[in-house]
Amino acid sequence: MLIISTKSEFIKLLNRIKNRVLLSLIAVISIFTALFSSGGLSVNIAGISLRFYNGAFTVLDQLNRIIIPLIVFMLCADIISHEFSDLTIKAGLLRPVGKATLFISKWLAVVLFGSCCLGVSFIFGGIVSVVLGQMNILTAITAYIVSVLPLCASAAMAALLSSVITAPALSMFISIVVYILLNCVGFISSTWGIIFYTAHVNWYKMFTGSFSFMLLQSIVNFALMLAAYTILFLIIGKIVFSGKKV
């Protein structure tokens, strides 16, 4: 039932025009940035040369830090908060699936869509960067794959907040505010900021250099931290979602 429900929620997201437009924009931005990067094409405007050190990683950095969190906040507000507010959530419950399973399927659908965003960026930006010799294919694939883990945490947090707040606009706004506050803690104090998952959204950079035993330990620790945040948000979110009356 979980697979069927997740497929249904994912198709629901893909069928919305605004979400298709988002994927198209990511594709355009990714290929443009990759082409106008070091080793690729360049253009001078008013004496300023538009070049980036690495096109694909420039896009990936902004995807992980800003674009994908905003997208998952919007998607969760759309398929959780909005459906609670207009009672279309009842349609999902008509299927032979419990509230807990429906909540997880909605989270998985958002994660899948976020992964599609990463996939589109890799196809239109990462591969171009590989062809232009900016990075090797293994590094590119690894960087994009490991970026799914912080995406899972952001989607879980957004799903939790969307279950608590049934007003879609307010749900997205609160999600953005919480995300910004968590990031601000990291800017103010590296000691405290490092305990929040937001400090590690670009942990893919740990996979782009040479490996060592100490680095492997750090990778395992960060992976466990991101997974722990995801599980914690999902457990609380599932409890809240299941307790909602419709």
C-alpha positions in Angstrom: 0.0 0.0 0.0 2.9 2.4 0.7 4.3 2.0 -2.8 0.9 2.5 -4.4 0.1 5.6 -2.2 3.6 7.1 -2.8 3.2 6.6 -6.6 -0.2 8.3 -6.5 1.1 11.3 -4.5 4.2 11.6 -6.7 2.1 11.6 -9.9 -0.1 14.3 -8.3 3.0 16.4 -7.9 4.3 15.8 -11.5 0.9 16.6 -13.0 0.9 20.2 -11.6 2.2 22.7 -14.2 4.1 24.8 -11.7 6.2 21.8 -10.7 7.0 21.0 -14.3 8.0 24.6 -14.7 10.4 24.3 -11.7 12.1 21.2 -13.3 12.5 23.1 -16.6 14.0 26.1 -14.8 16.5 23.9 -13.0 17.5 22.3 -16.3 18.0 25.7 -17.9 19.9 27.1 -15.0 22.1 24.0 -14.7 23.1 23.8 -18.3 23.7 27.6 -18.6 25.9 27.7 -15.5 27.9 24.6 -16.6 28.5 26.1 -20.0 29.6 29.5 -18.7 32.0 28.1 -16.2 35.8 27.5 -16.0 36.8 25.4 -18.9 33.6 26.1 -20.8 32.2 29.2 -22.5 32.5 32.7 -21.1 31.0 36.1 -21.8 32.0 39.6 -21.1 29.4 42.2 -20.1 30.5 45.8 -19.4 34.1 44.4 -18.9 32.9 41.8 -16.4 33.7 38.2 -17.3 30.9 35.8 -16.3 32.7 32.6 -15.3 32.3 30.1 -12.4 34.9 27.8 -10.9 32.7 24.8 -11.4 29.3 25.0 -13.0 27.7 21.8 -11.7 28.9 22.3 -8.1 27.9 26.0 -8.2 24.4 24.9 -9.0 24.4 21.9 -6.6 25.6 24.2 -3.8 22.6 26.5 -4.3 20.2 23.7 -4.9 21.1 22.1 -1.6 21.2 25.3 0.4 18.3 27.3 -1.0 16.4 26.0 -4.0 15.5 22.5 -2.9 14.5 23.5 0.7 12.2 26.1 -0.8 10.7 23.6 -3.2 10.1 20.9 -0.5 8.5 23.5 1.8 6.2 24.5 -1.0 5.3 20.9 -1.9 4.6 19.9 1.7 2.4 22.9 2.2 0.7 21.9 -1.0 0.0 18.3 -0.5 -0.4 18.3 3.3 -1.5 21.7 4.7 -3.6 22.6 1.7 -5.3 19.2 1.6 -6.2 19.5 5.3 -7.5 23.0 4.8 -9.8 22.2 1.9 -10.5 18.6 3.2 -9.3 16.9 0.0 -7.2 14.8 2.4 -10.3 12.7 2.7 -9.8 11.5 -0.9 -6.4 10.0 0.1 -8.0 8.3 3.1 -10.6 6.6 0.9 -7.8 4.3 -0.3 -7.1 1.3 1.9 -4.2 3.1 3.6 -3.8 4.4 7.2 -3.0 8.0 8.1 0.6 7.0 9.1 1.2 5.3 5.8 -0.4 8.3 3.9 1.9 10.7 5.8 5.0 8.7 4.9 3.9 8.4 1.3 3.5 12.1 1.0 7.0 12.6 2.4 8.4 10.1 0.0 6.7 11.7 -2.9 8.3 15.1 -2.0 11.7 13.4 -1.6 11.2 11.7 -5.0 10.4 15.1 -6.6 13.4 16.7 -4.9 15.5 13.8 -6.2 14.1 14.5 -9.7 15.3 18.1 -9.3 18.8 16.8 -8.5 18.6 14.4 -11.4 17.6 17.1 -13.9 20.5 19.3 -12.6 22.9 16.4 -13.0 21.8 15.6 -16.5 21.8 19.2 -17.8 24.7 20.5 -15.6 26.8 17.7 -14.2 27.2 15.8 -17.4 28.1 19.0 -19.2 30.8 19.7 -16.6 32.1 16.2 -17.0 32.4 16.6 -20.8 34.1 20.0 -20.3 36.6 18.3 -17.9 35.6 20.2 -14.8 35.1 17.0 -12.8 35.2 13.3 -13.2 32.0 11.3 -13.6 32.3 9.3 -10.4 32.7 12.6 -8.3 29.7 14.1 -10.0 27.5 11.1 -9.5 28.5 10.7 -5.8 28.0 14.4 -5.1 24.4 14.4 -6.5 23.5 11.1 -4.8 24.6 12.0 -1.3 22.7 15.3 -1.6 19.5 13.3 -1.3 20.1 12.7 2.4 19.9 16.4 3.6 16.9 16.6 1.2 15.2 13.9 3.2 15.7 15.9 6.4 14.3 19.1 4.9 11.3 17.3 3.5 10.7 15.5 6.9 10.8 18.9 8.8 8.5 20.5 6.2 6.0 17.6 6.4 6.0 17.9 10.2 5.3 21.6 10.2 2.7 21.2 7.4 0.9 18.6 9.6 0.9 21.1 12.5 -0.1 24.2 10.5 -3.0 23.6 8.1 -2.9 27.0 6.5 -0.7 26.4 3.4 0.9 29.9 3.1 1.6 30.1 6.9 3.0 26.5 6.8 5.5 27.4 4.1 6.3 30.7 5.8 7.0 29.0 9.1 9.1 26.3 7.4 11.2 29.0 5.8 11.6 30.9 9.1 12.7 27.8 11.0 15.2 26.9 8.3 16.6 30.4 8.3 16.8 30.5 12.1 18.7 27.1 12.1 21.1 28.5 9.6 21.5 31.7 11.5 22.6 29.7 14.6 25.3 28.2 12.5 26.5 31.6 11.3 26.5 33.0 14.9 28.1 30.0 16.6 29.9 27.2 14.8 29.8 25.2 18.0 26.0 25.2 18.3 25.3 25.4 14.6 27.0 22.2 13.8 24.4 20.2 15.8 21.7 21.2 13.3 21.3 19.4 10.0 21.2 22.7 8.1 24.9 23.0 8.7 25.5 19.9 6.6 23.3 20.4 3.6 26.4 20.6 1.4 28.2 17.7 2.9 28.7 16.4 -0.6 32.0 18.4 -0.5 33.4 15.8 1.8 33.3 13.3 -1.2 35.1 15.5 -3.7 38.6 15.3 -2.2 41.0 12.5 -1.1 39.8 10.1 1.4 41.3 9.3 4.8 40.2 7.3 7.9 39.4 10.6 9.7 37.3 11.8 6.8 35.4 8.5 6.7 34.6 8.8 10.4 33.2 12.3 9.8 31.2 11.1 6.8 29.6 8.3 9.0 28.9 10.8 11.8 27.2 13.3 9.5 25.2 10.6 7.7 23.9 9.3 11.0 23.1 12.9 12.1 21.1 13.6 8.9 19.4 10.2 9.2 18.5 10.9 12.9 17.0 14.2 12.1 14.9 12.7 9.3 13.7 9.9 11.5 12.9 12.2 14.4 10.9 14.6 12.2 9.0 11.7 10.6 8.1 10.1 13.9 6.7 13.4 15.4 5.1 14.3 12.1 3.4 10.9 11.8 2.0 11.3 15.3 0.7 14.8 14.6 -0.7 13.8 11.2 -2.4 10.7 12.5 -4.0 12.7 15.3 -5.6 15.2 12.9 -9.4 15.1 12.6 -10.8 15.4 9.1 
